[in-house]
Amino acid sequence: MRWVKGIAFIAIGALLATHAGWAECRDCLQASLFAKDEMVGWDLSPTGLLMIYYSKTGLKADRISLHRIVEQGYEPWSDDVVRRSFGNQVSILRADEPGTALPYAYIYLTNPLYYGSDLDRFGQAHRVWEDADEDGINGNELRVSWAPGW
């Protein structure tokens, strides 16, 4: 009977430690930190993910999100056509290029696959979370040590 209490104590301790870890992650990974109005730039990763950079000050990027691209090309997509074709799960990034008749557009999943913070001078994140469900920041993100495609 004593060993059952010991196992229960260890299980409860592990559960509390895991919960404390999630609470810490929620404190540093907040949806408000990845608001579109704080976007300061974008780029494409070598693996084709759309990297969106964010900054509180508007000067130097300090956060990044990586999104899967579902469609791209020179086409005058309206927001209504995109919503009818892909639903409400996508956003449009229009990249106007000088000398072109139509803007180049990227249609990407609104909720990122990866979130990153504490960017160094090369734009590499020191803290990275993976959201395999791509369902937004809701506590199911996993802290990873490295994000492929960066």
N, C-alpha and C positions, 0 to 999 in steps of 0.2 A: 504494500500500500504506500510505503514511503517513496518508492521509486516512481509511482504514478504521480504523486505530488511534485516530485522533482522534474519529471518530464513536463507536467502542466506549467510549472514555474518557468522552465526554459522556453516553452512555446509562447507563453504570454510575453516574456521578455523579448523574444525575437519579433513578435507581432508589434510590440510597442516601438522597438528600434526601427522596424520598417516604416511604421506610421510616422515616426519622427523624421525619417529621411524624406518621405513624401512631403511633409510640411515644410521642410527646408527647401525642397525643390520648388514648391509652389511660391515660396517667398521670393525666390530669385527668378522664376519664370512666370511672368504675368502677362496676360493678353494685352494690357494697356501699353506694354513696352514695344509691341509690334503693330502699332496703329498706322494706318496708311498715311495719316498727316505727318508722321515722323519719318517717312521714307526720304532718303537723301540720294539714292542711286540704285543701280541694278547692273547685273552682268550675267553672263552665262558661264556655268561651270564646265570643265572639260567633259563631263558625262551628260551634259544637256539639261541640267537642272537650272532653273531660274533663281539667281541669288539676288535677294532684295536687302539693301542696307538701310539701317535706321539710326537716328541720332536724336538725343534729347535737345542738344544745343543747335543742331542744324549745320554744324561745321564738320566734325569728324565722326565717321560711322563708329558705333560701339556695339551694335547688334546686327544680326543677319538671320534671314530665314531662307530656306531652300525649298522651292516648289517644283512639282512635276508639270511640265508643259504638255497640254493635250492637243494643241493645234497652233500652227504659226504660218505666216505667209503675208504676201502683199495682197490684201483684200480689204475692201471697205466694209468690214463687219460692223453692224450696228449692235448696240447693247441688247436690243430686243431679239435679233436673230441669234445672238450667242445664247441668250437665256432659253430660247425655244429649242436650240440644238443641244445644249449641254446642261441645262438646268441652272439652279442657283448656286452650285458648288464651285463655279469658276469666276475668274476676274480677267480683265483685259489690260494688257500693257501695250500702249501704242508707242512705237519708237520711230519718230519722224526722222527720216534721213534726208539730208539736202540733195536736191536734184532728182527726187523721185516723185512720181505723180500720186502714188498712194502710200500711206504710212505702212510700215512693217508692223505687224501686230503679233503678240504672243497671248494666247489664251491659256491660262494656267489654273491649277487647282488653288482655290483661295486659301485653304488651310495647308500649311507647310508640312513637308515630310521631316525637316530638321529645323531646329532653332539653335542659335548660337549667341553667346555673349562674351564680353571681355575680349574684343578683337585686338590683335596686335597690329603693328605697323604694316604688315603684309595682308591684313584682312582675314587672318586665320583666327577662329574662335578658340578660346581656351576652355570654355564650358559649352558642351553640346548636348542637346536632347533630341531623341528620335521620337516621332509621333507616328508609329506605323499605321494607325487607323486614319490619320490625317483628318481628325475631327476637332481640331482646335485645342487650345490649352484648357484641359479639364482634369489634370491630375494623373492621366494614364501615360504621360511621356516618360521615357526611360533615359536616364543620364548615360551617355556613351562617351567613350574616350576619344572617338574619332568618327568623323562622318565621311563616308565614301563620296567621291565626286567633288570634294572641296578643292 
